[in-house]
Amino acid sequence: MSEQSIAVSIKDLSVEFPIGKTILGKPTLLTAVGNVSLDVPSGSFFGLVGESGSGKTTLGRATLRAAPISKGSITFRDREGEQFELRHMSSKREKAFRRNAQLIFQDPYAALSPRMTVRDIIAEPLEVMKLTKSRAETDERVREIAAKCRLNVEHLRRFPHAFSGGQRQRISIARALVTNPSYIVADESVAALDVSIQADILNLLKSLQRDMGLTFLFISHDLSVVAHTCEMVAVMYLGSLVEIAPPRILFTEPLHPYTKALISAIPSLDPDHRQKAVKLSGEIPSPVNPPPGCKFHTRCPLATERCRAEAPQFRDYEGHKVACHLVEKGA
Ligand code: SF4
């Protein structure tokens, strides 16, 4: 893949949060994301999955500069092909970046102000960023993006309480897209919706991706959702990437024991599948005090002495990128 085709390039990224002080006065750090490198290709629908607490939301927010970059770098490429590092932006560049990179929230009920009309909710980013010169221009842009998100003119006069969950999520999507961004972080954007509505919203996001040339970082705890939507899937565990592969490979031949456990936990009507399910024991450890060696060793059924002492490299293997000492031995 050529360098020009990368929308977001993450190199050795760590995101740390101070959460108190030790007896000696040093800050205690929670490492939400540790030493992650990842390229999100332009125009792709890139999935990021893992359990709650795996760091996927923090990683997504770091790419929007909404979480601190403690170490490493994130390079962003805009629609015009300009590349810049998020930690070193001028205020003019930062304004352009805010327009170019947007977030779709998880909860369409909490994300919309109940006191604003749908028109005002969608128009707010244009007005805050001063992207239009007149109310007429704002209204025209709001109507245009609302129509793309399958909302009609009548909807714009109403308040959010008049809408179902799926319609509210379409309002959230319209608000994220009204500034004509190139990069969208969709954080659990269908998790709060009924299954039938999830498919409708996923189809809408895919058609918007094609029509508007968008790059999506699609964050989900639900592997069955990313299996049918994403062109590439990255799996996170305790702040680190453990495997990346296209879904057609990842879901048929997962290599990492954690990926295998997640995939085997996808509900199935096949009794054979249920018998083969890999059950993970215990909880995800605390990111304040992660285990040494492979971070997954406390729950991995295949862990060896080496796993407890040495962190595996994240490396290429048969069409995957994977971090496991035993991958050649068919872990
Ligand atoms: Fe399991 Fe060891 Fe592989 Fe980690 S490195 S996933 S503990 S086998």
Residues whose N, C-alpha, C, O or C-beta is under 5 A from the ligand:
A	BS01	SF4	P257 C294 F296 H297 C300 L302 A303 T304 C307 P312 A323 C324 H325 L326 A331
